[in-house]
Amino acid sequence: MDTFLGRQPILDCDQKTVGYELLYRISDKQNIFPKIDGSLATSSLLYHVFCDSGINEITGGKKAFINFTRNLLLSGIPDILSPDEVVIEILENVTIDSRLIEALTYMAGKGFTLALDDFVFQRGIDALLSLASIVKIDWQATSQQDIVDMTESLSRHGVLLLAEKVETLREFTLAKELGYKFFQGFFFARPLIVKGKSLPVTIHTWLDILTAIQRPELDLNEIISIINKNPSLSYQLLKIINSARYGLVRPVSTIKQAVVLLGEKETKKWLSLLIMAKITADKPVEILVTASIRAKFGELIANEVQKELSETVFLMGMLSLLDAYLDKPLAEIIPALPLDNRITQALVSDSGPLAVYLRLARAYERANYNTINTCLEELGMDEDSVAKLYIRAIRWSRALPCE
C-alpha cells in the first residue's frame, strides 16, 4: 500500500503560522484491504508522525491538527499524545451520544484543544460546542449567507472560529471582519496586484544577485566575491555553516572556508534561500516556507528521475511564489529575469519539462490526490517514496533563516 502524508498551514489574523493540519491517506491500488477507513488512516498518521518522522520535524514545534474518528476517540488513543502538540479535530459525521461526550470531556480535562471540523448544526451539537475551543467552517462548501448566519449563532458559544479553504485575500479580509481568528487555505500565497506598482530598488538588487549566482559559468571565487560584498549574506551564511546541522569541530570564520566546505551547488541553494528571505521580509513567513519546501521537494524528486534537472527544479520552486512576494503577476516578473527558459515555461505557462514538479508540489499542498497520482505516473514514482521525500523537504525547510 502507498501512503500520502501532507500538511496545510493554519494562520492567525496577523498571517503568522500557529499550526498545521496533518493530512494522511492510504492508497490501496490493488484493493487488498477494501475496509480501510479513517481510523486506520489516522492510526497510520500517528505512527508516522510520532514514531517514525517525529512530530517536531513535521510541525516545527507548532500544534498539529489531526482528525480523529469516533472509534479512535472512544479507544483512548489521544491519551498517549501531548495536549501541547496536538489539537483533536472531531469529524462532522461523528455520532453524538453519552459515550462520545464522556470521552471528549475527559480529553478536555487533560488539556487538549478540541476543534469541530467542517461544522454543521445537528442534533446534540450543543454538547460538543460546550467542550470545543475551535470551530472550523468550510468557506468553499458553505454559502456566504450561511457563513454569516452560522457565525452569528456560534458567537454565543464562546468558541474561536477557523475559516477553512480560504483561497483569496478578499475571503481572508471578510473572515477577519466577521470575527474569525484562524485561517486555513492558500490565500497567503496570492499576490495583491496593484496596477502600475514598481519594485523597490532593494528588491531589484536582490533579484540581480539571485540571477547572477545561477550563471553556469560562475566559479567559486566569483561567488565568494558576491557574498563578501553583502555583510548580511556573509553573516547568515556563516551562521548556517556553523550550526549544529553541519556538526563542524572547529568554527568557520571566513566566507571562503564556508563556500569550500559547502561546495558550489549547496552554496547556491543556501544563497537563493537567504535572498528570498530578504525579498519576503514583510510578507507572511509561510510563503517562504512553502516555496522552500517546493524547491527541496522538486530537487529530491529530480535526483531520483532526472538528476541533471535537480538544480534548475530547485530554483524554479524558490521562484514559484515570486508573485506573492512582489504583488505582481508571474507573467510580468519572470520573463524579465535572465532565467533558464524551462523555468520560465513552467512558471508562466505550466508547460515544459519542469512543470510536472511544480504541479506535484501544489497538489501535495492541497491534498489533491487525483493530480498527485497523475504526476507520479508521469514521473514513474510511487506514493510511498514521494511521501518520504516530502517529509525530507519539510525537515530541510526548518533551517530557514526566518524560522
N, C-alpha and C positions, 0 to 999 in steps of 0.2 A: 504493500500500500504506500502511496505517495502522500506527502504532507505539505501543508501550506501554513506558514506562521508569519503574520504581519502585525503592524501596529498603526494606529491612527492617533495623531496628537489631539489633546484637549487643551484649549487655551482659555485664559480669563479675559476680563474686559480690557486689559492692557496688552492683549495678544502675547502674554507670557505663557509658556507651556507649564501646565500643572499636573499633567498625567498623560497616559496613553491607553487607549482601549486595545487590548490584545486580541487578535483575530486568528482563528485556527480552523483548519479544515482537513479532514482525512479524505483523500480521493481513492476510491476503491474501483479502479477501472475494470478489474476482472470480475467484479460483483461477488467476490469471495465471501465478504461479510455484509450482506444486504441489510442487516439490522443496525448498522452503525447509526448512533443518534447523538444528540447534543451532549449527553452525559459522558460518552466515550471521548468525544472531541475535546470537551473541557478537561477531562482527566488527563488526556494526552498533552494538552497545552500546559497543564500544571507540571507534569513530569518534565517536559522540555524546558520550561522556564525556570523551575526551581531546582531540578536535579541535574539537568544537562547544561543549559546555557548560563544560568544564574540570573536572577531577577534584575539585579542592578545593571547587568550587561545589556539588558533589553530596554530598561526604562531610564537608565541614568540616574537612579535614585528617586525618580518621581513615581507617583502611585500608578499601579496597573489596574485598569477597569476590566473585569473579567465576568463574562456571562456564566451564570450558574443555573442549571435546570432544577426542577423541584426535587428530583431524586438525589442530586448531589447536596442540595440544601438540607434535606432530611437525613442524609447519611452522616452528617457532621464533618464532611471533608474540609470546609472552611476553618474548622477548629485547629488544623495543623498549620494554618497560614498566619501571617502577621497583619494586624489591622493598620500598621504603619506602612505597609507595602501594597495592600490590595483593597480595592473598592469592589464590593459584591454587587453585581448587576443582576436584577431579578427580571426574567423574561416576561413579556406581556401576556403570554399564553399560559402562565402558571395557574394551577388550580388553587384557589384561596380557601383554606379551611383552618381549623384549630391547630392541626399538626404543623402546618407551614408557619402560622403566626407564632407558635411557641418556639420553633427553630430560629426564626428571624429575631424574636425578642431576645433570645439567648445571645445571638451574634451581635446585636446592637449593644447589649450589655457588656460584651467583650471589647467594645470599642470600634467595631467595624462600621465603616460608612456604607449605607445601603442606598443603591440607586435603582429606580424603576425604569427599565428600558422600554423604548417605543410605547410610551404611556398612552393608555386609553381608559376612559371611565368604564367600570364594570362593577358587578355586584361584589361587595366585600372589599372594594378598593380603599375605603376609608381606614380600615385596619392596617393596610400596607402604608398608607400615607402618614399614619401616626408614627411609623417606625423609620421611614425613609428620610434621608437628608437631601437627596438629589432626585429630580425627576427629569428624564430625557424625553424630548419631543422631536419627532422626525419632521423636519421642515419641508421635505420634498414629498412626503406621503400625506401631509395634512394641509388642508386649505388654509388660506390666510385668515379667514373669518373664524374657523375652528381653532386656529392657533390663538387668536385674540381671546376667544371665549374660554378656552382651557386655561390660558394664562391667568385670566381674571379669577376663575374658580380656584385654581391652585394657590393663588396668593393668600388665601385664607388658611392654608395648611402649614405655612411657615417653612416650606421646602425651597431649596435652591434649584433654579431651572437651568437645564442644559439644552441648548439648541443643537440638534444633531443634523448632519448633512447640510450644513450652511455652506453654500458654494459661491456666494458673491459678497462683496463688501457691502452692498445695499442690504442684503439679508442680515449680515452681521450688525450693521447700524440699527436696523429695525428691531432686532432681537435685544440689543442693548437698551433701546428706548422702552421696550416692554418690560425690562427688569431682569432679563436673563443674565446669569453670572458666568456661565461656562459655554464654550462653543466648540463643536466638533465638525470638521469639514475642511475644505481646501480654499476657503475664502482668503486666507492669509497669503496664499501664493498667487493671487490675482493682482494684476497691475491696476493702479488708479490712474487711468490715462488722462493726461491733461494736454490738450492740443497746444502746440507751439512751445511746449516746455523744452528748455535746453539743459544739457547736462552740466553740472558744475565742473570747473577746471580740475579740481582734485579727482573727480571720477574719471575724467579723460586721462589724467596722469596714470591712475591705477590700471586702466584698460590698456594703455600703451605698454606698461611694464608687463602685464599679463600676456599680451600677444608677443612681446619681444622674447620672453623666456621660452616660448613654444617653437621658435625657429629651429629647424633640424640642424642647421649648421652652427648653432651656438655651442661654444666649448665651455669647459668648466671655469676658465679664467674670466670669461665674459659674464657668466652667471655670478661669480664672486664679486665682480666689479659692480653689477647691478644691485646686489644686496648691500654691499658696503656703502653705497650712495644713499641708502634709506635706513636711518637709525631704527625705525620702528620694526621693519622687516628683520634687521640684524638681531635685535633684542629677542623677538619672538622665535626666530629660527634657533637661536642658541638655547632658549628656554625649552624648546621641543627636544633638541638633541640631548640635553642634559636631564630630561625627565626619566622617570622610572621605566617608561616604555622601552628605552634602549639599554638600560642596565649597564651603563659605562662605569668602569672602575675609577677613572680619572675624569674630572670635568673638562669640557671642551670650551676654550676661551676665544677662539678666532673663527671667523666665517670660513676661512679656507679649510680648517680642520673639519668643521661641520659638513661642508659640501663634499669633501673627500670621503668622510665616513658614511654619509647618506648615499652618495652616488648621484649621478646626473638625473636619473629618472625619478628617484624618491625626492630629491631636492625640488624638482619642477612641480611635483604634486603638492608638496607642502607649501611652496610659494603660491601656487594657484589658490590653495585654501586660505592662506593668510591674506592674500589680496582681496578675495571675495569677502572675507570678514570685514575688511576696511570699507568696501563698497556698500556692504549691508549694515553698517554700524547703526543706522537709525531705523532699521526695519526689524520685524519680529525675528528672533533668533531661529525659530523653527524653519524659516525659509532657507537659511544656510545649512541647517541640519538636514533638511530634505534634499537639497542639491548635493551635499557631500555624500549622502547615502546613495543617491542615484549614480554619482560618479564612481564610487568604490564598487558598488554592486555591478555596474556595467563592466568595469575593468576586470573584476573577478570572473565574470561570465566569459568575457572575451579571452581571458587567459586559458579558458577551457576549450573554446571552439575556434577562435581566430586571434591567436596571440599577437599577431602583428598589428591588430587594431586596438589593443588594450589602452595605450596612452591616449589615443585620439578619442576613444569612448569615454575615458575619464574626464577629459577636458569638456566634451560635449555635455556630460552630466553636470559639471560645475556651472556651465553657462545656461543650462536649461531653464532656470528661473530668473534669468537676467531681466526679463520684462517686469517681474515683480520687484526686483531691486531698484530699477531705474524708472518705473512707471511709464514705460514706452513699449510699444509692440515689438516683439522679436523681429518681425519683418522689417522694421526700421533700424534696429540696433545691429543685428548680426551681419547683414551684407556690408556694412561699413567697416567691419573689422577684418584684418588680414588673416582669416582662418582657413583651415583645410576645407575644401569645397564639400566634403562629405558631412562635416559638422553643420555647415550652412543648410544643406539639403534636409538633414534630419530635423533641425530646429525650426526651419521656416516652412517647409512643405511636407514634413513627415514622410520623407522618401529617402532612398539611397540605402547603403549597407549598414548604416548606424541606427536607422530609425527603429528597428526591432528592439534594440537595447533600451531605448527611451520608452517605447510602448510598454515593455515588460515592467520597467520600474514604476511607471504611472499606474499600471494595472495592479501591482503589488500594493501600492499606497491605498488604492480604493477597494481592494479585495475583489477585483473584477475577474472571477475565475475563468470565464469564457475566453477573455483576452489573454490571460496568463497561459492557458493551455494552447492557444493558437501560436503565441510567441515561442513557447517551449518546443512545439512541433517544428517550427521554422528553424530553431537553433539546434534541434536534436538533443535536448536535455530533458531530464526528468524532474518532477516537482521536488522530490526529496533532496536532491543535490543542490538545486537552486535555493531551496529554503535555507539550507546551511550557509550558502554564500550570502544570503540576505542578512542573516544574523551576524556574520563576519563583518559585513558593511556597517551594520548598526554599531557594533563594538568599535570599529575604526573611527566612526564619527564622534565617539565620546572624547576623542583627543582634540576636538575643535577648540580654537583659541577663545571662543565665546562661551564655552561650557564651564 
